């Protein structure tokens, strides 16, 4: 009997929690390690996972992985090299769009002129949160 009482309480607590968390960017960044554990957030628009989803929809994974160097550096390496701040996010988003070379080796990164700047920033935010 007790279980039937608790279920709706838990669900509304989960919704409340997600709704509150969305407004505080710092907290969602700190929590990023735990996010895979989150049970069912299908009713709430995801904020922390947006960059990851955008990346998954692009060709990035051909050259980048989270923790292994492929053609380009791993997201872990990129996150270790650059501090997660607005300036770096803007610079790196620019490189995603226009392409870049010479920071990690001889191989240049292909430009992605079709990606809107806002999306590129979301992707970089995600990359810089990897491993932190
Ligand atoms: C054709 C392979 C390739 C693809 C596709 C690719 N990258 Fe890269 N990326 C690279 C290489 C190579 C570098 C290192 C460039 C350098 O040395 O400056 C790099 C560097 C980067 C950097 C760091 C730039 C710097 O100046 O330190 C970021 C951030 C990045 N890539 C994000 C992305 C994202 C996001 C995507 C998908 C939209 C993507 N890359 C797609 C090859 C690729």
Boltz pocket constraint, residues with backbone or C-beta under 6 A from the ligand:
constraints:
  - pocket:
      binder: B
      contacts: [[A, 55], [A, 58], [A, 59], [A, 60], [A, 61], [A, 62], [A, 63], [A, 64], [A, 71], [A, 72], [A, 73], [A, 78], [A, 92], [A, 95], [A, 96], [A, 100], [A, 101], [A, 102], [A, 103], [A, 104], [A, 105], [A, 106], [A, 107], [A, 108], [A, 109], [A, 110], [A, 112], [A, 123], [A, 124], [A, 127]]
      max_distance: 6.0
